[in-house]
Amino acid sequence: MQLISEAQLSAIDKTAQRILERVGVKILDPDVRDRLHAAGNPLDTAKGVVRFDPSWLEDHLARAPSRFILYGRNRRHDLEMGSGRVYFGNGGRVFQIHEMTESRVRPTLLKDVAHTAALVDALDHIRFYIIACQAYDLAPAHYHLNDFYQSFGHTTKHVMGGVDTLKGMRQMVALAAAIAGGPQALRDRPFVSVMANPISPLTLDAETLRIMAFGAQNGIPLAVAPAPIAGATAPASLAGTLAQLHAETLAGVALVQFMTPGAPVMYGAVASTMDLRGMDLAMGSVESAMINTACVALARRYHLPIYATAGLSDAKITDIQAGFEKGVSNLLLGRAGADFIHLAAGMLDSGNAIAYEQYVIDNELLGMIERILRGIEVNEKTLGFDTIAQVGPGGNYILADHTVDHMLSEFFYPRLAVREQFDRWVDLGRPTPLTKAKALVDQHLKEPPFRLDPDTVDRLRKQFPQIVDP
């Protein structure tokens, strides 16, 4: 699904290159600025802005791999970037959790990192885990160590997180290496990745650049994902936002390759819009979905896997608005063929909050979309001519072998949707998708298994005494 033509994509791409060549990017690390200038890129020393030489940019973008694997600790959770597969996951680092049954909002804690990781591990259609929330009950010096530890402890799917400081990045890599069996084992199968995000408009801060460099040097896959807001930190026009975002992402990808040629990096896009009537952030807007969908085609122009954004809603609770906003964006990005779609599950309130029940509901929505993406299989068996001839006019197919053979592969069977007849539904207590989701949350979180063996836990706690229990 492509929302704009090749000619329009080309115009956006050329404008982004003009932005990088003539406007440039503010680089807040003097050492990186000097190195880029020494490599042939013009530097405005007074402003700290580097303008990118077109041939330098083209050369470094060409070094980025078009395919690589984001590994799970369990091999069945490996994610093949650039293969044409679409993977949906959660997202976050939010500060609030909605407790639906109590109708309240509270700050997120370390236990919520553990619980969301355990939920994602149990939900089939959420393919990777992004650390979902900030733990308010932790000292800042140790929260990266602990939130990654709880994530690794509660899921064997690929884990991604944001880190604020180089110190936190070093802690995380040391922890992951200890779990993997050493730095080389982690390089061989990096089961963790990190976001390193430019600041819109057109800025890269020093700590982000240091995190980028350390991650690339240690084989940790990176997602370079600016988050421009159309009408606030980017032009109000969708094309203008796309041009700026494209420039920011290309600059970040090229910088990663400048630091470590061949390092695995994803083209990232976390675009949103403003509702300019009241100056409210509108992450669930249809225009946000359109911008992020167009970014898939822009990434493809450079043969880069894309870290894309869908599944956001401005709804404050799990309601009809959450359903239609999430459904539109997740389906658009899925049909566009994005590799790695984050924020697709669990999010509410313009990306400011999560809800456990929303993870389960979104998992069902993603299952439906995955069924759409799988398409309709047409072959001699599925066409069923022999069965149609055997049943003949006026018959039925309930007991036909063809029905038994295809009933599991052809249909998606939801766990939350209400399909019972009305009287049966009343007899069951009038269940809704939300009440069913709450029951599944309770089931999954009653005794979530810890995914690290006891010997590893003992070793890690000795090596990292700052690890605490939720």
C-alpha positions as CSV (number, residue, x, y, z in Angstrom):
1,M,0.0,0.0,0.0
2,Q,1.6,3.2,-1.2
3,L,-0.2,6.5,-0.5
4,I,1.9,8.7,-2.8
5,S,3.4,8.2,-6.2
6,E,7.0,7.4,-7.1
7,A,7.4,11.0,-8.4
8,Q,6.2,12.4,-5.1
9,L,8.5,10.1,-3.2
10,S,11.4,11.3,-5.3
11,A,10.5,14.9,-4.6
12,I,10.5,14.3,-0.9
13,D,13.8,12.4,-1.1
14,K,15.4,15.2,-3.1
15,T,14.1,17.8,-0.7
16,A,15.5,15.9,2.3
17,Q,18.9,15.8,0.6
18,R,18.7,19.5,0.0
19,I,17.9,20.0,3.6
20,L,21.0,18.0,4.6
21,E,23.3,19.8,2.1
22,R,22.1,23.4,2.6
23,V,20.5,23.6,6.0
24,G,22.3,20.8,7.9
25,V,22.0,19.2,11.3
26,K,23.0,20.6,14.6
27,I,25.6,18.2,16.1
28,L,26.0,18.8,19.8
29,D,29.2,16.7,20.2
30,P,32.3,18.7,19.2
31,D,34.4,15.6,18.5
32,V,31.8,14.2,16.1
33,R,31.4,17.6,14.4
34,D,35.2,17.8,13.9
35,R,35.4,14.3,12.6
36,L,32.6,14.9,10.1
37,H,34.2,18.2,9.0
38,A,37.6,16.4,8.5
39,A,35.7,13.8,6.3
40,G,34.6,16.6,3.9
41,N,31.3,17.9,5.4
42,P,31.0,21.7,5.7
43,L,30.8,23.0,9.3
44,D,29.3,26.2,10.7
45,T,31.4,26.3,13.9
46,A,29.4,29.2,15.4
47,K,26.1,27.3,15.2
48,G,27.4,23.8,15.6
49,V,25.7,22.8,12.4
50,V,27.1,20.2,9.9
51,R,26.0,20.3,6.3
52,F,26.3,16.9,4.6
53,D,28.3,16.5,1.4
54,P,26.0,14.6,-1.0
55,S,28.7,12.1,-2.1
56,W,29.7,11.5,1.5
57,L,26.0,10.9,2.4
58,E,25.4,8.5,-0.5
59,D,28.6,6.5,0.3
60,H,27.7,6.1,4.0
61,L,24.1,5.2,3.5
62,A,25.2,2.5,1.0
63,R,27.1,0.8,3.9
64,A,24.0,0.1,5.9
65,P,22.9,-3.5,5.7
66,S,19.6,-4.1,4.0
67,R,19.0,-7.4,5.9
68,F,19.8,-8.5,9.4
69,I,18.2,-10.4,12.3
70,L,16.9,-9.1,15.6
71,Y,17.3,-12.2,17.6
72,G,15.2,-13.6,20.4
73,R,16.7,-15.6,23.2
74,N,14.4,-18.3,21.9
75,R,15.2,-18.8,18.2
76,R,11.6,-19.1,17.3
77,H,11.3,-15.4,18.1
78,D,14.0,-14.3,15.7
79,L,12.9,-11.3,13.5
80,E,14.2,-11.1,10.0
81,M,14.5,-7.5,9.1
82,G,14.4,-6.7,5.4
83,S,12.9,-10.1,4.5
84,G,9.4,-8.8,3.6
85,R,8.0,-10.0,6.9
86,V,5.9,-7.7,9.1
87,Y,6.3,-7.8,12.8
88,F,4.1,-6.0,15.3
89,G,5.2,-5.2,18.9
90,N,4.4,-3.0,21.8
91,G,6.1,0.3,22.8
92,G,6.4,2.8,25.4
93,R,8.5,4.1,28.3
94,V,5.4,5.8,29.5
95,F,4.8,7.1,33.0
96,Q,1.3,6.1,33.7
97,I,-0.8,2.9,33.8
98,H,-4.6,2.8,33.5
99,E,-6.2,0.3,35.9
100,M,-9.4,-0.2,34.0
101,T,-11.4,-2.1,36.6
102,E,-10.5,0.5,39.3
103,S,-11.0,3.4,37.0
104,R,-7.8,5.0,38.1
105,V,-4.4,6.1,36.8
106,R,-1.2,5.5,38.7
107,P,2.5,5.9,38.2
108,T,4.3,3.0,36.6
109,L,6.6,0.8,38.7
110,L,9.2,-1.8,38.2
111,K,6.6,-4.5,38.6
112,D,4.8,-3.1,35.5
113,V,8.0,-3.6,33.4
114,A,7.9,-7.3,34.6
115,H,4.2,-7.7,34.0
116,T,4.2,-6.1,30.5
117,A,7.1,-8.2,29.5
118,A,5.3,-11.3,30.7
119,L,2.1,-10.3,28.9
120,V,4.0,-9.8,25.6
121,D,5.7,-13.1,26.1
122,A,2.3,-14.8,26.4
123,L,0.6,-13.0,23.5
124,D,1.2,-14.7,20.1
125,H,0.7,-11.7,17.8
126,I,3.0,-9.2,19.7
127,R,6.3,-10.3,18.3
128,F,8.8,-8.3,20.3
129,Y,9.0,-6.4,23.6
130,I,9.9,-2.8,24.0
131,I,10.4,-1.7,27.6
132,A,6.9,-0.3,28.2
133,C,7.3,2.1,31.1
134,Q,9.4,4.1,33.5
135,A,9.9,2.6,37.0
136,Y,9.2,5.4,39.5
137,D,10.3,3.2,42.4
138,L,13.9,3.0,41.1
139,A,16.8,5.4,41.5
140,P,17.7,6.9,38.1
141,A,21.3,5.5,38.3
142,H,20.0,1.9,38.3
143,Y,16.8,1.9,36.3
144,H,18.2,0.8,33.0
145,L,20.0,-2.1,34.7
146,N,16.8,-3.2,36.4
147,D,14.3,-2.6,33.6
148,F,16.3,-4.6,31.2
149,Y,16.9,-7.3,33.8
150,Q,13.1,-7.6,34.4
151,S,12.5,-7.6,30.6
152,F,15.0,-10.4,30.0
153,G,13.6,-12.2,33.0
154,H,10.1,-12.3,31.7
155,T,10.3,-12.8,27.9
156,T,12.5,-14.7,25.5
157,K,11.3,-12.4,22.6
158,H,13.6,-9.7,21.3
159,V,13.9,-6.8,23.7
160,M,14.3,-3.1,22.7
161,G,14.6,-0.2,25.0
162,G,15.6,3.5,25.2
163,V,18.6,4.5,27.3
164,D,19.2,8.0,28.5
165,T,22.9,7.9,29.2
166,L,26.1,6.2,28.1
167,K,26.4,4.8,31.6
168,G,23.0,3.2,31.3
169,M,24.0,1.8,27.9
170,R,27.1,0.3,29.3
171,Q,25.2,-1.3,32.1
172,M,22.7,-2.8,29.7
173,V,25.3,-4.2,27.4
174,A,27.3,-5.7,30.3
175,L,24.1,-7.3,31.6
176,A,23.1,-8.7,28.2
177,A,26.6,-10.0,27.6
178,A,26.6,-11.8,30.9
179,I,23.3,-13.5,30.0
180,A,24.5,-14.4,26.5
181,G,27.7,-16.0,27.7
182,G,30.1,-13.1,26.9
183,P,30.5,-10.1,24.6
184,Q,31.2,-12.3,21.5
185,A,28.1,-14.4,22.1
186,L,26.1,-11.2,22.3
187,R,27.6,-10.0,19.0
188,D,26.7,-13.3,17.4
189,R,23.1,-13.2,18.5
190,P,22.2,-9.7,19.8
191,F,18.8,-10.3,21.5
192,V,18.5,-6.6,22.5
193,S,18.4,-3.4,20.5
194,V,18.3,0.3,21.4
195,M,16.6,3.5,20.1
196,A,18.9,6.4,19.4
197,N,16.6,9.3,18.4
198,P,17.4,12.6,16.7
199,I,15.6,15.6,18.2
200,S,13.3,17.4,15.8
201,P,14.0,19.7,14.1
202,L,17.4,18.6,12.8
203,T,19.4,18.1,16.1
204,L,21.5,15.3,17.5
205,D,22.5,15.7,21.1
206,A,25.9,14.6,22.4
207,E,24.6,11.7,24.7
208,T,22.6,10.2,21.9
209,L,25.7,10.3,19.6
210,R,27.7,8.5,22.3
211,I,25.0,5.9,22.8
212,M,24.9,5.4,19.0
213,A,28.7,5.0,18.8
214,F,28.9,2.5,21.8
215,G,26.0,0.5,20.5
216,A,27.4,0.2,17.0
217,Q,30.8,-0.7,18.2
218,N,29.4,-3.5,20.3
219,G,27.1,-5.0,17.7
220,I,23.9,-3.8,19.3
221,P,21.3,-3.0,16.5
222,L,20.0,0.6,16.6
223,A,16.8,2.3,15.5
224,V,17.3,5.9,14.4
225,A,13.8,7.3,14.9
226,P,13.0,11.0,15.0
227,A,9.6,12.0,16.3
228,P,8.6,15.2,14.5
229,I,5.2,16.7,15.2
230,A,3.5,18.2,12.2
231,G,2.6,21.8,13.0
232,A,4.9,22.0,16.1
233,T,8.4,20.6,15.5
234,A,8.0,20.0,11.8
235,P,6.0,21.8,9.0
236,A,2.3,21.6,9.2
237,S,2.1,20.0,5.7
238,L,2.5,16.3,5.6
239,A,5.0,16.5,2.7
240,G,7.1,19.0,4.7
241,T,7.1,16.7,7.8
242,L,8.1,13.8,5.6
243,A,11.0,15.7,4.1
244,Q,12.3,16.8,7.4
245,L,11.9,13.4,9.0
246,H,13.6,11.7,6.1
247,A,16.5,14.1,6.4
248,E,16.8,13.5,10.1
249,T,16.7,9.7,9.7
250,L,19.2,9.6,6.8
251,A,21.6,11.7,8.8
252,G,21.4,9.4,11.7
253,V,21.8,6.2,9.7
254,A,24.8,7.7,7.9
255,L,26.4,8.7,11.2
256,V,26.0,5.1,12.5
257,Q,27.8,3.9,9.4
258,F,30.5,6.6,9.8
259,M,31.1,5.3,13.4
260,T,31.0,1.6,12.5
261,P,30.6,0.6,8.8
262,G,28.0,-2.2,8.4
263,A,26.4,-1.8,11.8
264,P,22.8,-3.0,11.8
265,V,20.5,0.1,11.9
266,M,16.9,0.7,11.1
267,Y,15.4,3.7,9.4
268,G,13.0,5.0,12.0
269,A,9.8,7.1,11.9
270,V,7.7,8.2,14.9
271,A,5.8,11.0,13.3
272,S,2.6,12.6,14.7
273,T,0.5,15.7,14.3
274,M,-1.1,18.5,16.3
275,D,-4.8,19.2,16.6
276,L,-4.2,22.9,15.9
277,R,-7.7,23.9,17.1
278,G,-6.6,23.4,20.7
279,M,-2.9,22.7,20.4
280,D,-3.4,19.1,21.5
281,L,-1.0,16.3,20.4
282,A,-2.9,13.9,18.0
283,M,-0.8,10.8,17.8
284,G,-3.9,8.8,16.8
285,S,-4.8,11.0,13.9
286,V,-5.2,9.5,10.4
287,E,-2.6,11.9,9.2
288,S,0.0,10.4,11.6
289,A,-0.8,7.0,10.2
290,M,-0.4,8.4,6.6
291,I,3.0,10.0,7.3
292,N,4.3,6.9,9.0
293,T,3.0,4.7,6.1
294,A,4.7,6.9,3.5
295,C,8.0,6.5,5.5
296,V,7.9,2.8,4.6
297,A,8.3,3.6,0.9
298,L,11.0,6.2,1.7
299,A,13.0,3.6,3.6
300,R,12.7,1.2,0.8
301,R,14.3,3.7,-1.6
302,Y,17.5,3.1,0.4
303,H,16.9,-0.6,1.0
304,L,16.7,0.0,4.8
305,P,14.6,-2.0,7.2
306,I,12.1,0.3,8.9
307,Y,11.2,0.8,12.6
308,A,7.7,2.1,12.0
309,T,4.9,3.5,14.2
310,A,1.3,2.4,14.4
311,G,-1.3,1.5,17.0
312,L,-1.5,4.8,18.8
313,S,-4.7,6.3,20.0
314,D,-5.6,9.6,21.7
315,A,-8.4,7.8,23.6
316,K,-8.1,7.9,27.4
317,I,-9.6,4.5,28.0
318,T,-10.2,1.3,26.1
319,D,-13.2,2.4,24.0
320,I,-14.5,2.7,20.4
321,Q,-12.1,5.6,19.6
322,A,-9.1,3.4,20.6
323,G,-10.4,0.6,18.4
324,F,-10.9,2.7,15.2
325,E,-7.7,4.7,15.6
326,K,-5.5,1.6,16.3
327,G,-7.2,-0.4,13.6
328,V,-6.6,2.2,10.8
329,S,-2.9,2.8,11.6
330,N,-2.0,-0.8,12.3
331,L,-3.6,-2.0,9.1
332,L,-2.1,0.8,7.0
333,L,1.4,0.1,8.2
334,G,1.0,-3.6,8.0
335,R,-0.3,-3.4,4.4
336,A,2.6,-1.1,3.5
337,G,5.0,-3.9,4.6
338,A,6.8,-2.2,7.4
339,D,9.4,-4.5,9.0
340,F,9.2,-3.6,12.7
341,I,6.0,-1.8,13.9
342,H,6.3,-0.5,17.4
343,L,3.7,1.1,19.7
344,A,1.2,-1.3,18.0
345,A,0.0,-2.7,21.3
346,G,-0.9,-1.6,24.8
347,M,-0.9,2.2,24.3
348,L,-3.5,4.8,25.2
349,D,-3.7,8.6,25.8
350,S,-1.5,9.8,22.9
351,G,1.3,7.5,23.9
352,N,1.3,8.7,27.6
353,A,-0.1,5.6,29.2
354,I,-0.5,1.8,28.9
355,A,-3.2,-0.6,30.1
356,Y,-2.8,-4.3,30.6
357,E,-6.2,-5.1,29.1
358,Q,-5.2,-3.0,26.0
359,Y,-2.3,-5.4,25.3
360,V,-4.7,-8.3,25.1
361,I,-7.2,-6.4,23.0
362,D,-4.5,-5.2,20.6
363,N,-3.1,-8.7,20.4
364,E,-6.4,-9.8,18.9
365,L,-6.5,-6.9,16.5
366,L,-3.0,-7.7,15.4
367,G,-4.0,-11.3,14.9
368,M,-6.8,-10.2,12.5
369,I,-4.4,-8.0,10.6
370,E,-1.8,-10.8,10.3
371,R,-4.6,-12.9,8.9
372,I,-5.3,-10.2,6.3
373,L,-1.6,-10.0,5.5
374,R,-1.4,-13.7,4.9
375,G,-4.0,-13.3,2.2
376,I,-6.2,-15.8,0.4
377,E,-4.4,-19.0,-0.6
378,V,-5.6,-20.2,-4.1
379,N,-4.6,-23.6,-5.2
380,E,-6.2,-26.9,-6.3
381,K,-7.0,-27.9,-2.7
382,T,-8.4,-24.6,-1.5
383,L,-10.5,-24.2,-4.6
384,G,-12.3,-27.3,-3.5
385,F,-13.9,-28.4,-6.8
386,D,-14.0,-32.1,-5.9
387,T,-15.7,-31.3,-2.6
388,I,-18.2,-29.0,-4.2
389,A,-19.0,-31.7,-6.7
390,Q,-19.3,-34.3,-4.0
391,V,-21.7,-32.2,-1.8
392,G,-23.7,-31.0,-4.8
393,P,-26.7,-28.6,-4.9
394,G,-28.6,-28.4,-1.6
395,G,-26.0,-30.1,0.6
396,N,-23.7,-28.8,3.3
397,Y,-20.0,-28.9,4.2
398,I,-20.1,-29.3,8.0
399,L,-18.9,-32.9,8.0
400,A,-16.8,-32.8,4.8
401,D,-13.2,-33.8,5.1
402,H,-12.3,-30.6,3.2
403,T,-13.8,-28.6,6.1
404,V,-11.8,-30.5,8.7
405,D,-8.6,-30.1,6.7
406,H,-9.0,-26.3,6.4
407,M,-10.8,-25.2,9.5
408,L,-7.7,-24.3,11.4
409,S,-5.6,-22.8,8.6
410,E,-8.2,-20.7,6.9
411,F,-9.8,-18.9,9.9
412,F,-8.6,-16.6,12.6
413,Y,-10.4,-17.6,15.8
414,P,-10.7,-14.6,18.2
415,R,-10.6,-15.0,22.0
416,L,-12.3,-11.7,22.9
417,A,-14.9,-11.1,20.1
418,V,-18.5,-11.9,21.1
419,R,-20.0,-14.3,18.6
420,E,-22.6,-16.1,20.6
421,Q,-26.2,-15.7,19.9
422,F,-27.9,-13.1,22.1
423,D,-29.7,-15.5,24.5
424,R,-26.5,-17.4,25.0
425,W,-24.5,-14.2,25.5
426,V,-27.0,-13.1,28.3
427,D,-26.7,-16.6,29.9
428,L,-22.9,-16.2,30.0
429,G,-23.2,-12.9,31.9
430,R,-23.0,-10.4,29.0
431,P,-19.2,-10.6,28.5
432,T,-17.5,-7.9,26.5
433,P,-14.0,-7.9,24.9
434,L,-12.9,-5.8,27.9
435,T,-14.1,-8.2,30.5
436,K,-12.6,-11.1,28.6
437,A,-9.3,-9.2,28.3
438,K,-9.3,-8.6,32.1
439,A,-9.8,-12.3,32.7
440,L,-6.9,-13.2,30.4
441,V,-4.6,-10.6,32.1
442,D,-5.4,-12.2,35.4
443,Q,-4.6,-15.6,34.0
444,H,-1.3,-14.6,32.4
445,L,0.0,-12.6,35.4
446,K,-1.1,-14.9,38.2
447,E,2.2,-16.7,38.2
448,P,4.3,-15.5,35.3
449,P,7.4,-17.7,34.7
450,F,10.8,-16.2,35.1
451,R,12.8,-16.8,31.9
452,L,16.3,-16.9,33.4
453,D,17.5,-20.1,35.1
454,P,18.4,-20.0,38.8
455,D,22.2,-20.3,38.2
456,T,22.1,-17.4,35.8
457,V,20.1,-15.3,38.3
458,D,22.6,-16.0,41.1
459,R,25.5,-15.1,38.9
460,L,23.9,-11.9,37.7
461,R,23.0,-10.8,41.2
462,K,26.5,-11.2,42.3
463,Q,27.9,-9.3,39.3
464,F,25.2,-6.6,39.5
465,P,24.4,-6.0,43.2
466,Q,22.2,-3.0,42.1
467,I,19.5,-5.4,40.8
468,V,16.4,-5.2,42.9
469,D,13.1,-7.1,43.1
470,P,9.8,-5.4,42.0
